[in-house]
């Protein structure tokens, strides 16, 4: 059975295609379009990788902010449920998920059967999310992937206030003018992000094992800072950014078989 899951988030859209339980196609695109076109574009890209056509897919499930804005979806399921379903595909022993995306983050507890027991979300401000990192990369005039590597050279314990992205940018510019090195600024921004994430997890429980998902989990600087702050070695899937879409595809498979 060929099924697909689409996750339309705040900054990117993701798609995963399964042939039974095997992943045969994936895609991630930046959000530049709106509505149904966005889901169609990311699906076409994933289908191209899988060498399949739309009509080959027996069932679609959508998740994320834009899960209702498409006509080809069979079901719409919350991103919380899809993240749990997706992470269990790789790590059945995980009981806590910390998901950090472009403009929101979430922490989730669930039991051995995959039933969600607690969760919290932070989507009020981009502080402590992927956008938080992008702003500092812009200030330092470097690609985001280089920012993470640079942060590993930091030796001081500089910490930014993650409450407001605009305030953080102003503070970073001022410290740059005062002679603070780019490495220390990078280290400070990741340390701040990790503190916000730790506070989020603290609102539920850090029940081992814990997994990181979302685009920020692909950033070496973020992973390094989170390990130190949480004092725990997190599990990370081959592509943590597609976990929500993978979970949606697994729900499609499950519902299709029923």
C-alpha positions as CSV (number, residue, x, y, z in Angstrom):
1,X,0.0,0.0,0.0
2,X,1.4,3.4,-1.0
3,X,0.5,6.3,1.3
4,X,1.7,9.8,2.0
5,X,1.9,12.3,4.8
6,X,2.3,16.1,4.4
7,X,3.3,18.4,7.3
8,X,2.7,22.1,6.5
9,X,4.5,24.1,9.3
10,X,5.2,27.7,9.9
11,X,8.4,27.9,7.8
12,X,8.6,24.7,5.7
13,X,6.4,22.0,4.2
14,X,7.4,18.4,4.4
15,X,6.2,15.2,2.6
16,X,6.9,11.5,3.2
17,X,5.8,8.6,0.9
18,X,5.6,5.1,2.3
19,X,5.4,1.8,0.4
20,X,4.0,-0.2,3.3
21,X,6.5,0.6,6.0
22,X,9.3,1.6,3.7
23,X,10.1,5.3,3.1
24,X,10.4,5.7,-0.6
25,X,10.2,9.4,-1.0
26,X,10.7,12.6,1.0
27,X,10.7,16.3,0.3
28,X,11.2,19.6,2.2
29,X,10.4,23.0,0.7
30,X,10.5,26.5,2.1
31,X,7.1,28.2,2.4
32,X,6.8,30.6,-0.5
33,X,3.4,29.6,-1.7
34,X,0.1,29.5,0.2
35,X,-2.7,27.0,0.6
36,X,-3.3,23.9,-1.6
37,X,-0.5,24.8,-4.0
38,X,2.1,24.3,-1.2
39,X,0.9,20.8,-0.4
40,X,0.9,19.9,-4.1
41,X,4.4,21.3,-4.7
42,X,6.0,19.3,-1.8
43,X,4.0,16.2,-2.8
44,X,5.2,16.5,-6.4
45,X,8.8,16.7,-5.3
46,X,8.5,13.7,-3.0
47,X,6.7,11.7,-5.7
48,X,9.5,12.5,-8.1
49,X,12.0,11.0,-5.7
50,X,9.9,7.9,-5.3
51,X,9.3,7.7,-9.1
52,X,5.5,7.6,-8.5
53,X,2.4,9.6,-9.6
54,X,-0.4,11.2,-7.6
55,X,-2.8,8.5,-8.7
56,X,-0.4,5.8,-7.2
57,X,-1.0,7.1,-3.7
58,X,-4.0,5.3,-2.0
59,X,-4.3,7.6,1.0
60,X,-3.1,11.0,2.2
61,X,-2.9,12.4,5.7
62,X,-2.0,16.0,6.5
63,X,-0.7,17.6,9.7
64,X,0.7,21.0,10.9
65,X,-0.7,24.5,10.6
66,X,-1.9,24.1,7.1
67,X,-3.3,20.6,7.4
68,X,-6.9,21.7,6.4
69,X,-5.9,23.7,3.3
70,X,-5.8,20.9,0.7
71,X,-8.4,19.0,-1.2
72,X,-6.5,15.7,-1.6
73,X,-6.2,14.9,2.1
74,X,-8.0,11.8,3.4
75,X,-7.6,12.9,7.1
76,X,-6.2,15.7,9.1
77,X,-4.3,14.8,12.3
78,X,-2.6,17.1,14.9
79,X,1.1,17.5,14.7
80,X,1.5,16.3,18.3
81,X,0.0,12.9,17.5
82,X,2.0,12.7,14.2
83,X,5.3,13.5,16.0
84,X,4.8,10.7,18.4
85,X,3.8,8.3,15.7
86,X,6.8,9.3,13.6
87,X,9.4,9.1,16.3
88,X,8.2,5.6,17.3
89,X,9.1,4.4,13.8
90,X,12.7,4.9,14.7
91,X,12.9,4.8,18.5
92,X,10.2,2.7,20.2
93,X,11.8,3.3,23.6
94,X,11.5,7.1,23.5
95,X,9.1,8.7,26.0
96,X,9.8,12.4,25.5
97,X,10.0,14.5,22.4
98,X,11.5,18.0,22.2
99,X,10.5,19.5,18.8
100,X,12.1,22.9,17.8
101,X,10.9,24.4,14.5
102,X,11.3,27.7,12.8
103,X,8.7,29.6,14.8
104,X,7.4,27.2,17.5
105,X,8.5,24.4,19.8
106,X,6.8,21.7,21.7
107,X,7.6,19.1,24.4
108,X,5.6,15.8,24.5
109,X,5.4,12.9,26.9
110,X,3.8,9.6,25.9
111,X,3.7,6.0,27.2
112,X,4.9,2.7,25.8
113,X,1.8,2.4,23.7
114,X,2.2,5.8,22.1
115,X,-0.6,7.5,24.1
116,X,0.2,11.1,24.8
117,X,0.2,11.8,28.6
118,X,1.3,15.5,28.5
119,X,2.5,18.2,26.2
120,X,3.2,21.9,26.0
121,X,3.8,24.3,23.1
122,X,5.6,27.6,22.7
123,X,4.4,29.5,19.7
124,X,4.0,33.0,21.1
125,X,7.4,34.3,20.0
126,X,10.2,33.2,17.7
127,X,12.6,33.6,20.6
128,X,14.2,30.2,21.3
129,X,13.2,28.8,17.9
130,X,14.9,28.5,14.5
131,X,14.1,32.1,13.6
132,X,16.1,33.1,16.7
133,X,19.2,31.5,15.2
134,X,18.6,33.0,11.7
135,X,18.6,36.5,13.2
136,X,22.0,36.0,14.7
137,X,23.4,34.4,11.6
138,X,22.2,37.6,9.7
139,X,23.9,39.8,12.3
140,X,27.2,37.9,11.9
141,X,26.8,37.8,8.1
142,X,27.3,34.0,7.8
143,X,25.2,31.0,6.7
144,X,23.2,29.4,9.4
145,X,25.0,26.0,9.1
146,X,28.3,27.8,9.8
147,X,26.9,29.4,12.9
148,X,26.5,26.1,14.7
149,X,30.1,25.0,13.9
150,X,31.4,28.4,15.1
151,X,29.5,28.1,18.4
152,X,31.6,25.1,19.3
153,X,34.6,27.4,19.7
154,X,33.0,29.5,22.4
155,X,34.7,29.5,25.8
156,X,32.7,32.1,27.8
157,X,29.2,31.6,29.2
158,X,27.5,34.5,27.4
159,X,23.7,34.1,27.4
160,X,21.1,36.2,25.5
161,X,17.6,37.0,26.6
162,X,15.4,34.9,24.3
163,X,12.3,36.8,25.1
164,X,12.3,39.0,22.0
165,X,14.1,38.4,18.7
166,X,14.3,42.2,18.0
167,X,15.9,42.8,21.4
168,X,18.4,39.9,20.9
169,X,19.4,41.3,17.5
170,X,20.1,44.7,19.1
171,X,22.1,43.2,21.9
172,X,24.2,41.1,19.5
173,X,25.0,44.1,17.4
174,X,26.0,46.1,20.4
175,X,28.3,43.4,21.8
176,X,29.8,42.9,18.3
177,X,30.7,46.6,18.3
178,X,32.2,46.2,21.8
179,X,34.6,43.5,20.6
180,X,32.9,40.3,21.6
181,X,34.0,37.6,19.2
182,X,31.6,36.0,16.7
183,X,32.3,32.6,18.3
184,X,31.2,33.8,21.7
185,X,28.1,35.5,20.3
186,X,27.2,32.2,18.5
187,X,27.8,30.2,21.7
188,X,25.6,32.6,23.6
189,X,22.7,32.3,21.2
190,X,22.7,28.5,21.3
191,X,23.1,28.5,25.1
192,X,20.0,30.7,25.3
193,X,18.0,28.5,22.9
194,X,18.9,25.5,25.1
195,X,17.7,27.2,28.3
196,X,14.3,28.0,26.7
197,X,14.0,24.4,25.5
198,X,15.0,23.1,29.0
199,X,12.3,25.3,30.6
200,X,9.7,23.9,28.1
201,X,10.6,20.3,29.0
202,X,10.5,21.3,32.6
203,X,6.8,22.1,32.2
204,X,6.2,18.4,31.5
205,X,8.7,15.7,32.5
206,X,12.0,14.6,31.0
207,X,11.1,10.9,30.9
208,X,13.9,8.9,29.2
209,X,14.6,8.3,26.5
210,X,14.3,11.8,24.8
211,X,14.4,12.5,21.1
212,X,15.0,15.8,19.3
213,X,12.9,16.6,16.2
214,X,12.4,19.6,13.9
215,X,14.8,21.5,11.7
216,X,16.8,22.8,14.7
217,X,17.8,19.2,15.5
218,X,19.9,19.2,12.4
219,X,22.0,22.0,13.8
220,X,25.2,20.8,15.5
221,X,25.4,24.0,17.7
222,X,21.8,23.4,19.0
223,X,22.4,19.7,19.6
224,X,25.6,20.4,21.5
225,X,24.0,23.1,23.7
226,X,20.9,21.0,24.4
227,X,23.0,18.0,25.5
228,X,24.8,20.2,28.0
229,X,21.6,21.9,29.3
230,X,19.4,18.8,29.5
231,X,22.4,16.6,30.7
232,X,21.0,13.9,28.5
233,X,22.1,12.2,25.2
234,X,19.1,12.7,22.9
235,X,18.0,10.4,20.0
236,X,18.0,12.0,16.6
237,X,16.5,10.3,13.5
238,X,18.3,10.4,10.1
239,X,16.2,13.5,9.2
240,X,14.4,15.0,12.3
241,X,12.7,17.6,10.2
242,X,10.3,15.1,8.5
243,X,9.1,13.3,11.6
244,X,5.7,15.0,11.6
245,X,5.1,14.1,7.9
246,X,6.3,10.5,8.6
247,X,3.8,10.2,11.4
248,X,1.1,11.4,9.1
249,X,2.1,8.8,6.5
250,X,2.0,6.1,9.2
251,X,-1.5,7.2,10.2
252,X,-2.5,7.0,6.5
253,X,-1.1,3.4,6.3
254,X,-2.9,2.4,9.5
255,X,-6.2,3.9,8.4
256,X,-5.9,2.5,4.9
257,X,-5.5,-1.0,6.2
258,X,-8.5,-0.7,8.5
